[in-house]
Amino acid sequence: MKKIYHAEGLLERNFVGQITYTVCLEQPLSKLDIEFSFDKQHYTESDLTPELMAEFADVCKREYGLTGSPAEVRHSMLTEVKTEIHTLATLNGEFIGCVHKQLTTRHMTYDGECASDGCIPQSRIEGVLQVTVLVFNVLMDGTHYALTVRGE
């Protein structure tokens, strides 16, 4: 498939919001692939500074009434929290799909007969495509993301 559009950027820690990209498709397509990827989904052992662990423990206690030993806090940070980003697409203002899978690389694929999970097959792929990156949680500064739209 031919690359139609590409964008990338960096998200900072604690960012919550939406970023929408608008692509005017120059010609009708028979197939469409929207690829989204990001990094830094989970903390690694080297990310867990004493200050970050203390901040996490404070938030858990203040917001949820949860307390735990340093070992429990470390375990939770390594296994339970994550950067969470979803993707949503519309074509000419009509919803055509939303992907909630927690994959660091995901594809939203379309053609006249089938589409990937969470997406609606499209018999006419033309006009104005909007892809919205729905950001619910970013764990670390400098989280890189990339969006690529391909078609044929």
Residue, then its C-alpha position, 0 to 999 in steps of 0.5 A: m500500500k502507498k503511504i498517504y500521510h505520516a505524523e509523529g510526536l512526543l507526549e509528556r508525562n501525565f498528558v490526557g487529551q485528544i489529538t486529531y489528524t485530518v487527511c483529505l484523501e486525494q482519490p477513492l481507495s479500495k483499501l485503507d490501513i491506519e497504523f498507530s504506534f507508541d513506546k514507553q507503555h510500561y515502567t522498567e526497573s530502571d525507571l523506578t526511582p525512589e522519588l517516583m515510587a513515593e509519588f505513586a504510593d502517595v497517589c494510590k493512598r490519596e486517590y484510592g485509599l490504597t497502601g502497600s509495602p515498597a515491594e508491593v508498590r514496585h510490583s504494581m508499578l511494573t505490572e499494573v500501570k500503563t500508558e493508555i492510548h486508543t485510536l478512533a477514525t471517522l470518514n466524512g464525519e461518520f464513525i468508522g472505528c475505534v481500537h481499544k486494544q493495548l498494543t503498542t502497534r495497532h492497525m485499523t484496516y478497511d476494505g469493502e467486505c471486511a475490517s479489523d476488530g472494532c472497525i466497520p467495513q467501508s464500501r466507499i473510502e474517499g473524502v475526509l478521514q479524521v484519526t483521533v488519538l485518545v490519550f488517557n494516561v502517559l507514564m513517562d516524558g518523551t513517549h514517542y508516537a507515530l501515525t501512518v495512513r496507507g491506502e490503495 
